[in-house]
Amino acid sequence: MYLQRMLDNEIPTYEEVDPKRVILIPRQYSQEESLFDDDLKNLKAHFPDLGIALLNKTPYKIEMSLAEISQVCPRNRQRIDSYDRLKRYLLTKGVELIVYSQKTKKI
């Protein structure tokens, strides 16, 4: 019964889990991971080395103009601050994303 409920994606309550056994529950994606799935897929297609860096957990740096990233990862607003959450998410994966516009100086 317990296994059938796990297969049906029902997460059991704490009382239903036998404390004497160790039960592996399939990994559930966080909401933030699902938000950036398409962006990550598009960035991997644009930068083939990114997929390798993510697998090896090595640092990777992406520097793109606002016009370029808005084509790769479209947003409703074409502003640098609309990519802040994506930047923070990528930093947790070891990827530094730098977005610059023609109005700001590239350092």
N, C-alpha and C positions, 0 to 999 in steps of 0.2 A: 504494500500500500504506500509506504513512504517513498519508495523508488518511483512508483507510478506518478505520484504527485510531483516529484522533482522533474520527471520527464515532461509533465504538463506545465512546467515553469511555475508551479506554485511553491513558494518558499514556506517551509513549515514554521510554526511558531516554536519558541524556545522549549516549551513543555513537551513537545512531540519528539525532540531529539534525545536519544539515549546518551547520557553523559559518560558512559563507560566506553563508547565507541567513538572513533574519529571518522567523521563523515565529510567527504570532499564535496562541496557545492560548486557547480560550474560558475566560472567567473562571469559576473554581470558587468557590462560596460557602464561606466559612469556617464552621467548626462553630458558632461563636458567632452568626453571622448566621442560620443555620438554626434555632438555639434560640429566637430572639426574633422570628421571622417572624410567628407568630400574635399575639404581644403587640403588635408594631408595627402590624399590620393592625387589631387591636381599638382601639388608641389613635387611629389615623387615623380610624376610624369614629366614635369618641367626640369627637375634636377635629378637625374638618375642616381647620382652618388648619395643622395639623401637617404634612400632606402637602405643602402649598405651601411651608412653611418648609424642609422637607427637600429639596425640589427646588431652591429658591433658595439653599440652604446658609446660611440666616439663623438666628441664635439664637432659641430658643423655650423658654418656661418653662411647665412643667405643675406645678400644685399640687393634690394630691388627698388626700382622707382615706384611711385604710387600708381602711375599709369600702367606699368607692367603687372604689378600684383593685382590690380583691379581687373585685369583680363584673366589672370590665373585663378584668383579667388574672389569672385565678384561679391560686392556688398551693395546695400541700398544707398549708402552714402559713400561718396568717393573722397574720404578724408583719412588722414593717417591714424587718427585716434579710433577709427572703426576696426583697426587690426590689433588693438591692444590686447584683447583677450586671446587672440591667436598667438601673439608674441609670448604671453605668459604661459600658455599651454605648451608651446614648442620649447620653451626654456626648461620645462620639467622633463622633456625628452632629450635635452642636451643640444638643442638647435637654437642658435641665436638668429633672430629675424630682424633685419634693419630695413625700415621703409623710409624713403626720403622723397621729397617732392622738389619740383623746380624752384619753389619759393624758399625752401629751407636749404641751408648750406650742407653739403655732404662732407662729413668729417672723417 
